[in-house]
Amino acid sequence: MNWDKRHLLDIESLTAEEINLILDTAKAFKEVSTRPIKKVPALRGKTVINLFVEPSTRTRTSFELAAIRLSADVINFNAEASSFKKGESLRDTVRNLESLNADIFIIRHSAAGAPHFIARFLKGSVVNAGDGAHEHPTQALLDVFTMLEKKGRIQGLNVTIIGDILYSRVARSNVWALTKLGANVTLCGPSTLVPQEFEKMGCRVVYNVEKAIKDADVVNLLRIQHERQRKTMFPGTGEYSSLFGLNYSRLAMMKPDTIIMHPGPINRGIEITSEIADCERSVILEQVTNGLAVRMAVLFLVSGGKSPKDIL
């Protein structure tokens, strides 16, 4: 199939075929990073704007490097030094930037739905780099890409996600992607942060971490979103680590080939101990590597690219 969308706003609206097309395209682009010259001309002459109204280091850098590897011109928009501080609206800011003939806007915003709002009136393409507690589509895509590389399949895979599910855009996007591709998803964490409502998305909800990890092929640990949640929602870091943190005793309960993932940034000693974060079963740094290939694929496809073989 061919990609026929101008934007990437979420995973929920994608079909399994569209998700697989992005993953297949990312596989082709991953090879570019192994070359002596790590650039291809896929977006030559295009302008990409990184509009990060919410702070980010990993995602912004990954998107910036992805655009550079595709030979695009990149502008990083700093909200702290912008007209936002002078009261300009998001709509006016984006329309002014678009008047510079920008082609692709990569948006991160603390308000859920901000990329969808912008996509209504922009002529260019919009890529959601995380909107509030709603979705983070490229993170889910790189997570699934990593699972596929390590396990060879997604269909029938047992994937456990542990942590702050309620406020996590990563969790929502992962659940949509994994269930569409046929994985069995288990969510685990404090009951205040993992409501039973998530079962309506097609996953299992449990509150015992040993039960959650016992048969898992993949364990994906999430950071506690202190900046989004009310203090009454969280038991405290010591209690959380004791009840839900991944340590050596819990690692021993898992299958010997279970892989360990984390979208970062890691709170070492809380959701995972340093030793396990750095052990041979951890694929955390491989997720970062794969994020570059996935974001290259997304920028290529939303800009109208058809087959990467034509430019690789």
C-alpha positions as CSV (number, residue, x, y, z in Angstrom):
1,M,0.0,0.0,0.0
2,N,1.0,3.7,-0.4
3,W,0.8,6.3,2.4
4,D,-1.9,8.8,1.6
5,K,-1.9,10.9,4.8
6,R,-0.5,14.5,5.0
7,H,-0.1,14.3,8.8
8,L,0.8,11.9,11.6
9,L,-1.4,13.0,14.5
10,D,-2.0,9.8,16.5
11,I,-1.9,6.0,16.4
12,E,-5.5,5.5,17.2
13,S,-6.6,6.6,13.6
14,L,-4.1,4.4,11.8
15,T,-4.8,1.0,10.4
16,A,-2.5,-2.0,11.0
17,E,-1.4,-1.8,7.4
18,E,-0.4,1.9,7.8
19,I,1.6,1.1,10.9
20,N,3.4,-1.7,9.1
21,L,4.1,0.6,6.2
22,I,5.9,3.0,8.6
23,L,7.8,0.1,10.2
24,D,8.9,-1.2,6.8
25,T,10.0,2.2,5.7
26,A,11.9,2.7,8.9
27,K,13.7,-0.6,8.3
28,A,15.0,0.8,5.0
29,F,16.1,4.0,6.5
30,K,17.9,2.4,9.4
31,E,20.6,1.2,7.0
32,V,21.4,4.9,6.2
33,S,22.9,5.4,9.7
34,T,25.5,2.7,9.1
35,R,26.9,4.4,6.0
36,P,30.1,6.6,6.0
37,I,27.9,9.4,4.6
38,K,24.7,9.3,6.6
39,K,22.5,11.5,4.4
40,V,20.0,11.0,1.6
41,P,18.3,13.7,-0.5
42,A,14.7,12.7,0.3
43,L,13.7,16.1,1.7
44,R,16.2,18.3,-0.1
45,G,14.6,21.8,-0.5
46,K,12.0,21.1,2.2
47,T,11.9,23.1,5.5
48,V,11.1,21.4,8.8
49,I,10.2,23.3,11.9
50,N,10.6,21.8,15.3
51,L,7.9,23.6,17.3
52,F,8.4,22.3,20.8
53,V,6.3,24.4,23.2
54,E,6.8,21.7,25.9
55,P,10.4,21.0,26.9
56,S,12.2,18.0,25.3
57,T,15.7,16.9,24.6
58,R,15.5,13.4,23.3
59,T,12.6,13.7,21.0
60,R,13.5,17.1,19.6
61,T,17.1,16.0,18.9
62,S,15.9,12.8,17.3
63,F,13.5,14.7,14.9
64,E,16.2,17.3,14.2
65,L,18.7,14.7,13.2
66,A,16.2,12.7,11.2
67,A,15.3,15.8,9.1
68,I,19.0,16.6,8.6
69,R,19.7,13.0,7.5
70,L,17.0,13.5,4.9
71,S,18.7,16.8,3.7
72,A,15.9,19.1,4.9
73,D,16.5,22.6,6.3
74,V,15.6,22.6,10.0
75,I,14.4,25.4,12.2
76,N,14.2,24.9,16.0
77,F,11.6,27.1,17.6
78,N,12.3,28.0,21.2
79,A,9.1,28.8,23.0
80,E,11.0,30.4,25.9
81,A,12.4,33.0,23.6
82,S,9.4,33.5,21.4
83,S,6.3,35.6,21.0
84,F,4.5,33.2,23.2
85,K,6.0,35.1,26.1
86,K,4.4,38.2,24.6
87,G,1.0,36.7,24.5
88,E,0.8,35.6,20.8
89,S,-1.5,32.7,20.2
90,L,-0.4,29.3,19.0
91,R,-2.5,29.8,15.8
92,D,-0.8,33.1,15.0
93,T,2.6,31.7,15.7
94,V,2.2,28.8,13.5
95,R,0.6,30.8,10.6
96,N,3.5,33.3,10.8
97,L,6.0,30.4,10.5
98,E,4.0,28.9,7.7
99,S,4.3,32.1,5.8
100,L,8.0,31.4,5.5
101,N,7.0,28.5,3.3
102,A,7.7,25.8,5.9
103,D,6.7,22.3,4.8
104,I,6.5,20.1,7.9
105,F,5.7,21.2,11.5
106,I,6.8,18.8,14.3
107,I,4.7,19.8,17.3
108,R,5.1,19.0,21.0
109,H,2.6,20.8,23.3
110,S,1.4,20.3,26.8
111,A,-2.3,20.6,25.6
112,A,-3.9,17.4,24.3
113,G,-5.1,17.9,20.8
114,A,-2.8,20.8,19.9
115,P,-1.4,19.1,16.8
116,H,-4.9,18.2,15.6
117,F,-5.9,21.8,16.1
118,I,-3.0,23.1,14.0
119,A,-3.5,20.5,11.3
120,R,-7.0,22.0,10.6
121,F,-5.7,25.2,9.1
122,L,-2.1,24.5,8.0
123,K,-1.3,23.8,4.4
124,G,1.9,21.9,5.4
125,S,2.2,18.6,7.2
126,V,1.9,18.2,11.0
127,V,3.7,15.5,13.0
128,N,2.7,15.0,16.6
129,A,5.7,14.8,18.9
130,G,3.6,14.4,22.0
131,D,0.5,16.3,23.1
132,G,-0.2,16.4,26.8
133,A,-1.4,13.0,28.2
134,H,-3.0,12.1,24.8
135,E,-0.5,10.5,22.4
136,H,3.1,10.2,21.4
137,P,2.9,8.3,18.1
138,T,6.5,8.1,17.1
139,Q,7.5,6.8,20.5
140,A,5.1,3.9,20.1
141,L,6.3,3.3,16.5
142,L,9.9,3.1,17.6
143,D,8.9,0.8,20.5
144,V,7.1,-1.6,18.2
145,F,10.0,-1.4,15.7
146,T,12.4,-2.5,18.5
147,M,10.1,-5.3,19.6
148,L,9.8,-6.5,16.0
149,E,13.6,-6.5,15.6
150,K,14.2,-8.4,18.8
151,K,11.3,-10.8,18.7
152,G,10.6,-11.1,15.0
153,R,6.8,-10.6,15.4
154,I,4.2,-8.6,17.2
155,Q,1.2,-10.9,16.7
156,G,0.7,-12.9,19.9
157,L,3.5,-11.2,21.8
158,N,2.9,-10.6,25.5
159,V,3.8,-7.0,26.3
160,T,3.5,-5.6,29.8
161,I,3.6,-1.8,30.4
162,I,4.3,-0.8,34.0
163,G,4.0,2.7,35.5
164,D,1.9,5.8,35.2
165,I,-0.6,4.8,32.6
166,L,-3.2,7.4,33.3
167,Y,-1.0,10.4,32.5
168,S,1.2,8.7,29.9
169,R,0.8,9.6,26.2
170,V,3.4,6.9,25.5
171,A,1.2,4.2,27.1
172,R,-1.8,5.2,25.0
173,S,0.0,5.2,21.8
174,N,1.7,1.9,22.6
175,V,-1.6,0.3,23.5
176,W,-3.2,1.4,20.2
177,A,-0.3,0.2,18.1
178,L,0.2,-3.1,19.9
179,T,-3.4,-4.1,20.0
180,K,-3.9,-3.2,16.3
181,L,-1.0,-5.5,15.4
182,G,-2.3,-8.4,17.5
183,A,-0.2,-8.2,20.7
184,N,-1.5,-9.1,24.2
185,V,-1.1,-6.0,26.3
186,T,-1.0,-6.0,30.2
187,L,-1.0,-2.7,32.1
188,C,0.2,-2.6,35.7
189,G,0.8,0.1,38.3
190,P,-0.9,1.8,41.3
191,S,-4.7,1.6,41.0
192,T,-4.8,5.4,41.1
193,L,-2.7,5.5,37.9
194,V,-4.1,2.4,36.1
195,P,-7.9,2.6,36.0
196,Q,-9.9,-0.3,34.8
197,E,-11.2,1.9,32.0
198,F,-8.1,1.0,30.0
199,E,-9.6,-2.5,29.5
200,K,-11.9,-0.9,27.0
201,M,-8.9,-0.4,24.7
202,G,-8.4,-4.1,24.6
203,C,-5.8,-4.7,27.3
204,R,-5.6,-6.5,30.6
205,V,-5.2,-4.4,33.8
206,V,-3.5,-6.0,36.9
207,Y,-2.1,-4.5,40.1
208,N,0.3,-7.2,41.1
209,V,3.7,-6.7,39.3
210,E,4.8,-10.3,39.7
211,K,1.7,-11.4,37.9
212,A,2.2,-8.8,35.2
213,I,5.7,-9.8,34.4
214,K,5.5,-13.6,34.7
215,D,4.7,-14.5,31.1
216,A,5.8,-11.2,29.5
217,D,8.0,-11.2,26.3
218,V,8.5,-7.5,26.7
219,V,8.4,-5.3,29.8
220,N,8.1,-1.6,29.1
221,L,8.7,0.7,32.1
222,L,7.3,4.2,32.2
223,R,8.4,7.2,34.1
224,I,6.0,8.7,36.7
225,Q,4.6,11.8,35.2
226,H,4.9,14.1,38.3
227,E,4.4,17.2,36.2
228,R,0.9,16.1,35.1
229,Q,-0.6,14.3,38.0
230,R,-2.0,15.4,41.4
231,K,0.1,14.5,44.4
232,T,-2.6,12.4,45.8
233,M,-2.4,10.0,42.8
234,F,1.1,8.7,43.7
235,P,2.2,6.7,46.8
236,G,5.7,8.1,47.0
237,T,8.9,7.0,45.3
238,G,10.1,4.6,47.9
239,E,6.7,2.8,48.1
240,Y,6.4,2.8,44.3
241,S,9.9,1.3,43.9
242,S,9.1,-1.4,46.4
243,L,5.7,-2.3,44.8
244,F,6.4,-1.8,41.1
245,G,10.1,-1.2,40.5
246,L,12.1,-3.7,38.4
247,N,14.9,-5.2,40.5
248,Y,17.0,-8.4,40.4
249,S,14.5,-10.4,42.3
250,R,11.7,-9.5,39.9
251,L,14.0,-10.0,36.9
252,A,14.5,-13.6,38.1
253,M,10.7,-14.1,37.9
254,M,10.7,-13.2,34.2
255,K,11.3,-15.4,31.2
256,P,15.1,-15.6,30.3
257,D,14.5,-14.0,26.9
258,T,12.2,-11.1,28.1
259,I,13.5,-7.7,26.9
260,I,13.3,-4.6,29.0
261,M,12.3,-1.2,27.5
262,H,12.0,2.4,28.7
263,P,11.1,5.5,26.7
264,G,13.3,7.7,28.9
265,P,14.2,9.7,30.8
266,I,14.9,7.0,33.3
267,N,14.5,7.6,37.1
268,R,17.1,5.1,38.2
269,G,16.3,3.4,41.4
270,I,12.6,4.1,41.1
271,E,11.0,2.3,38.1
272,I,14.2,0.4,37.4
273,T,17.6,-0.2,39.1
274,S,20.7,1.0,37.4
275,E,22.1,-2.5,37.0
276,I,19.0,-3.7,35.1
277,A,18.8,-0.6,33.0
278,D,22.3,-1.3,31.8
279,C,22.1,-5.1,31.6
280,E,22.2,-7.2,28.4
281,R,18.5,-7.7,28.3
282,S,17.8,-3.9,28.2
283,V,17.2,-2.5,24.8
284,I,16.8,1.1,25.9
285,L,19.7,2.5,23.9
286,E,18.5,0.5,20.8
287,Q,15.1,2.3,21.2
288,V,17.0,5.6,20.8
289,T,18.8,4.4,17.7
290,N,15.5,3.0,16.2
291,G,13.8,6.3,17.0
292,L,15.9,8.0,14.4
293,A,15.0,5.6,11.6
294,V,11.3,5.7,12.5
295,R,11.2,9.5,12.5
296,M,13.1,9.6,9.1
297,A,10.4,7.2,7.8
298,V,7.5,9.4,9.1
299,L,9.0,12.7,7.7
300,F,9.6,10.9,4.4
301,L,6.0,9.6,4.2
302,V,4.1,12.7,5.2
303,S,6.1,14.7,2.7
304,G,4.7,12.5,-0.1
305,G,7.5,9.9,-0.3
306,K,6.5,6.6,-1.8
307,S,9.3,4.1,-1.8
308,P,12.6,4.7,0.1
309,K,14.3,2.5,-2.5
310,D,13.9,5.3,-5.0
311,I,16.3,7.6,-3.0
312,L,18.4,5.1,-1.0
